[in-house]
């Protein structure tokens, strides 16, 4: 629906008190842009054609859905869309796009850093330094070790390529098993994870949060891992059953865990993971390198220009799957201002 000036209307959801996205001038010149926070979202989308979720962890769209009847496109400035999707949106004709591609290399580098820190005992070295204690130890090699990457999308593939570059043997776990894959070599079925994790020195969760991945790393999977194994989670917190992980670490079932995401964020101060043996906690930052917000904003403006020009959108999410397929099939025409 065009505004009174004939321009398409794009609502932009910002965090309360937070700044709007940068680099929006190219969009503002061609569309009516309404900036709002969650309290003003219902009014902003009342006759809007598109919505940009700059507040990318917001779940406010569900609450105002009855006011969003004119929306045809939602872009979320995040790779994961689990905070956005709900049944009414999934059943609608609204196209959803995401930030696929922005976080691939940064997260892969973060995973490599976590592998190196675990193998070379760097966190213990830091603790010993704080205690002014000189204690010589032997550390583990990285070349020749094994990694099972759970999640075979773009982030998982970039991670696989980087770990292979330092001499690690890598496999993937995804929705469909296959014997030959250019990045993972072998892909096993993630639904049969317990049968395969015993092979891996490092089990790396990069999968999006879907009904299939929620609670995927549970007591059964943890019990099947090597006692020397290291779990890394840079995907979504609810993919790991945290109570089961705490018990596995306390019981020595696995050697350690590097956790960047949690079921509740920020991680509560009294949560047992803070002090669980072998755990390294980081604040959901694996993909956030210097300049990442600029990159996210420019990704949206590039897609918005495509939309304004009537071209196909990129990074279209399959709402049934909860992510962008490797080879997305467009089942209907892309929405454009010309449809208004």
SULVEN-V590264 format. One record per helix or strand of 3 or more residues. SS is the DSSP state (H for helix, E for strand). FROM is the first residue (numbers start at 1). LEN is the number of residues. If there is no record, write none. Layout:
BEGIN
ss & from & len
SS & FROM & LEN
SS & FROM & LEN
END
This chain:
BEGIN
ss & from & len
E & 8 & 6
H & 25 & 4
E & 31 & 6
H & 38 & 7
E & 50 & 4
H & 60 & 4
H & 65 & 3
E & 73 & 4
H & 87 & 4
E & 95 & 3
H & 104 & 16
H & 122 & 9
E & 146 & 5
H & 154 & 12
E & 169 & 6
E & 178 & 4
E & 185 & 5
H & 190 & 6
H & 197 & 3
E & 202 & 4
H & 219 & 6
E & 230 & 4
H & 237 & 3
H & 242 & 9
E & 256 & 4
H & 272 & 3
E & 279 & 3
H & 292 & 17
H & 337 & 3
END
